[in-house]
Amino acid sequence: MVAGTAHRQPHPQTQSPPRLERLPATISSIAHDLAALGLERGMCVIVHSSLKSLGFVCGGPVALVMALEEVLGAEGTLVMPTHSSILTEPSHWMNPPVPATWFETIRAETPAFDPELTPTLGMGLVPETFRRQRGTIRSMHPSVSFAARGARAEEIVGDHPLDDGLGERSPLGRLDAIGGHVLLIGVDHDRNTSMHLAEHRSEWEGKERIVQGGPIMRDGARVWASYDDLDYDSTDFLRIGRCFEADTDFVRIAPVARSLARLMPVRPLVRYATEWMRRMRPGSLVE
């Protein structure tokens, strides 16, 4: 033994046992977990996800998309938000703002929304992968588009109006009408876009509308289109979601790979959120 090294040798009885690593997630393991959570063949489901939360996945975002489609089957419909918030009225930008001297250049020069070419922004790898999959349909809203693939895809994302892009005639309104579901994988209710539909249905004293805008193709020409919309606010969505979980039994929670997932029906969620906003948002009209 070399002098001076004995103190660095751990005693056999004090050595930690070798760490047993979990196997990486796969299409089949993710599909198994989704089915255990309650996802079923034939469902129409809007998915918000964090790929990173799943740990190592063989195939990354492609594997997650394929697992979702495997469970839903040909009768089901998979929906994801494919928003591109850079295609909005620049005078409303806050994170970060841009100089007012840029506004007209942005309005005049930003390329028109193209459902095949325009990338998502801040949505993550999974929606960006899904929107590019063959057979996926993307709605034509420049800033709050949705992509869908499956039996009812056209019914959900077709004819998406500019005005009230997350309102009654949006894909969110259609998911509510047909009894769709929300699936949150590794993310929480602050990413639960369906609650924006509740903002349209609810009333509170501080509710405001704004003029939005974005570049679109109209009659073969690129134009900057202005349209009316809500001044959306998702800062209380996490609190609403927590209350919904505590007050109802609609939310199913279970692990998917190394993440925690939540599955819930759209309609009772939106109904609950609508009433919660009416009672709890600042300036509530409820006495």
Secondary structure by P-SEA (a helix, b strand, c coil): ccccccccccccccccccccccccccaaaaaaaaaaaccccccbbbbbbbcccccccccaaaaaaaaaaaaacccbbbbbbbcccccccccccccccccccaaaaaacccccccccccccccccaaaaaaaacccccccccccbbbbbbcccccccccccccccccccccaaaaaaaabbbbbbccccccccccaaaaaaaccccccbbbbbcbbbbccccccbbbbbbccccccaaaaaaaaaaaacccbbbbbcccbbbbbbbaaaaaaaaaaaaaccccccccc
